[in-house]
Amino acid sequence: MSPDQPSRRKRAWQRLSPTQKWIAAALAAMALAGIALIGNGLYIKALAAL
């Protein structure tokens, strides 16, 4: 890929409207929070098994 050509990922993100960007960011944050909660639950379960 030439240096003057933007990457495909960057162009896809730029095509989104501001509202769509907010929705995508909120979904990503919710997904990360869910993963954190699952990890916390597994940690508590492992502590209880000790």
ROZAVEX-556348 format. One line per 5 residues: number of its first residue (from 1); for each residue x, y, z of N, C-alpha, C, CB. Coordinates in Angstrom, 2 decimals, always signed. Glycine has a CB too. Example, Ala and Ser with C-alpha at 12.3 -4.5 7.8 and 13.67 -1.06 7.14 Angstrom:
<recs>
1> +13.19,-5.69,+7.80,+12.30,-4.50,+7.80,+13.20,-3.30,+7.80,+11.31,-4.47,+9.05; +12.85,-2.25,+7.08,+13.67,-1.06,+7.14,+12.90,+0.03,+7.87,+14.08,-0.60,+5.72 $
</recs>
This chain:
<recs>
1> +0.86,-1.19,+0.00,+0.00,+0.00,+0.00,+0.89,+1.23,+0.00,-0.97,+0.01,+1.23; +0.57,+2.18,-0.82,+1.39,+3.38,-0.91,+1.14,+4.28,+0.30,+1.10,+4.14,-2.22; +2.13,+5.07,+0.70,+1.98,+5.93,+1.89,+0.91,+7.00,+1.75,+3.30,+6.59,+2.21; +0.64,+7.45,+0.51,-0.35,+8.50,+0.35,-1.79,+7.97,+0.32,-0.08,+9.26,-0.92; -1.97,+6.66,+0.26,-3.30,+6.08,+0.23,-3.73,+5.71,+1.65,-3.33,+4.83,-0.70 $
6> -4.89,+6.22,+2.11,-5.33,+5.90,+3.47,-5.68,+4.42,+3.59,-6.54,+6.76,+3.87; -5.53,+3.90,+4.79,-5.83,+2.49,+5.00,-7.33,+2.25,+4.88,-5.31,+2.02,+6.38; -7.68,+1.01,+4.61,-9.09,+0.67,+4.42,-9.89,+0.84,+5.72,-9.23,-0.77,+3.91; -9.30,+0.48,+6.85,-9.98,+0.61,+8.14,-10.28,+2.07,+8.44,-9.12,+0.00,+9.27; -9.34,+2.94,+8.19,-9.53,+4.35,+8.47,-10.66,+4.92,+7.61,-8.24,+5.13,+8.23 $
11> -10.70,+4.53,+6.35,-11.76,+5.05,+5.47,-13.13,+4.56,+5.92,-11.50,+4.62,+4.01; -13.22,+3.32,+6.37,-14.51,+2.79,+6.81,-15.00,+3.56,+8.04,-14.40,+1.28,+7.13; -14.10,+3.88,+8.97,-14.48,+4.62,+10.17,-14.89,+6.04,+9.80,-13.32,+4.65,+11.19; -14.21,+6.63,+8.83,-14.53,+8.00,+8.42,-15.87,+8.08,+7.70,-13.43,+8.55,+7.54; -16.31,+6.98,+7.11,-17.59,+7.00,+6.40,-18.78,+7.03,+7.34,-17.69,+5.79,+5.49 $
16> -18.58,+6.67,+8.60,-19.69,+6.65,+9.55,-20.08,+8.07,+9.96,-19.32,+5.83,+10.78; -21.36,+8.26,+10.19,-21.83,+9.55,+10.68,-21.45,+9.66,+12.17,-23.38,+9.71,+10.48; -21.47,+10.86,+12.72,-21.15,+11.02,+14.15,-22.04,+10.18,+15.06,-21.26,+12.48,+14.53; -23.31,+10.06,+14.72,-24.22,+9.25,+15.52,-23.82,+7.78,+15.47,-25.67,+9.41,+15.03; -23.47,+7.31,+14.30,-23.05,+5.91,+14.17,-21.75,+5.66,+14.92,-22.88,+5.54,+12.70 $
21> -20.87,+6.64,+14.94,-19.62,+6.51,+15.70,-19.90,+6.40,+17.19,-18.69,+7.69,+15.42; -20.83,+7.21,+17.70,-21.20,+7.14,+19.11,-21.81,+5.78,+19.45,-22.20,+8.26,+19.46; -22.66,+5.27,+18.58,-23.28,+3.97,+18.81,-22.23,+2.87,+18.80,-24.37,+3.69,+17.74; -21.30,+2.93,+17.85,-20.24,+1.92,+17.79,-19.35,+1.97,+19.03,-19.38,+2.12,+16.53; -19.04,+3.17,+19.49,-18.22,+3.32,+20.69,-18.96,+2.80,+21.92,-17.82,+4.80,+20.90 $
26> -20.27,+3.07,+22.01,-21.05,+2.59,+23.14,-21.13,+1.06,+23.15,-22.46,+3.19,+23.11; -21.31,+0.46,+21.98,-21.35,-1.00,+21.89,-20.01,-1.62,+22.28,-21.74,-1.43,+20.48; -18.92,-0.99,+21.85,-17.59,-1.49,+22.21,-17.37,-1.39,+23.72,-16.50,-0.71,+21.45; -17.81,-0.28,+24.31,-17.67,-0.12,+25.77,-18.50,-1.15,+26.51,-18.09,+1.30,+26.19; -19.71,-1.41,+26.03,-20.56,-2.42,+26.68,-19.95,-3.80,+26.55,-21.97,-2.41,+26.08 $
31> -19.35,-4.10,+25.42,-18.70,-5.40,+25.23,-17.52,-5.55,+26.18,-18.24,-5.56,+23.77; -16.71,-4.50,+26.32,-15.58,-4.56,+27.25,-16.04,-4.68,+28.70,-14.70,-3.31,+27.09; -17.12,-4.00,+29.05,-17.66,-4.11,+30.41,-18.17,-5.53,+30.65,-18.78,-3.08,+30.64; -18.80,-6.13,+29.67,-19.28,-7.50,+29.80,-18.15,-8.48,+29.98,-20.10,-7.89,+28.60; -17.08,-8.30,+29.24,-15.91,-9.17,+29.39,-15.31,-9.00,+30.78,-14.85,-8.87,+28.30 $
36> -15.26,-7.76,+31.27,-14.73,-7.52,+32.62,-15.60,-8.20,+33.68,-14.64,-6.01,+32.89; -16.92,-8.13,+33.51,-17.82,-8.77,+34.47,-17.67,-10.29,+34.45,-19.27,-8.38,+34.18; -17.51,-10.87,+33.28,-17.32,-12.31,+33.18,-16.01,-12.71,+33.85,-17.31,-12.76,+31.70; -14.96,-11.94,+33.60,-13.67,-12.21,+34.24,-13.76,-12.09,+35.74,-12.62,-11.27,+33.71; -14.46,-11.09,+36.23,-14.63,-10.91,+37.66,-15.41,-12.08,+38.26,-15.35,-9.59,+37.95 $
41> -16.44,-12.54,+37.57,-17.22,-13.68,+38.05,-16.39,-14.95,+38.12,-18.42,-13.90,+37.17; -15.56,-15.17,+37.11,-14.69,-16.34,+37.13,-13.67,-16.26,+38.25,-13.97,-16.49,+35.78; -13.17,-15.05,+38.51,-12.21,-14.85,+39.60,-12.87,-15.16,+40.95,-11.66,-13.40,+39.57; -14.08,-14.66,+41.17,-14.78,-14.91,+42.42,-15.09,-16.41,+42.57,-16.10,-14.08,+42.49; -15.47,-17.05,+41.49,-15.75,-18.49,+41.53,-14.49,-19.27,+41.87,-16.33,-18.97,+40.18 $
46> -13.35,-18.86,+41.31,-12.09,-19.55,+41.62,-11.70,-19.34,+43.08,-10.97,-19.06,+40.70; -11.94,-18.15,+43.62,-11.63,-17.90,+45.03,-12.52,-18.74,+45.93,-11.81,-16.41,+45.36; -13.78,-18.90,+45.56,-14.71,-19.67,+46.39,-14.35,-21.16,+46.38,-16.16,-19.47,+45.89; -13.72,-21.61,+45.31,-13.36,-23.02,+45.20,-12.14,-23.34,+46.06,-13.08,-23.39,+43.75; -11.38,-22.35,+46.47,-10.18,-22.59,+47.28,-10.47,-22.95,+48.69,-9.31,-21.40,+47.26 $
</recs>
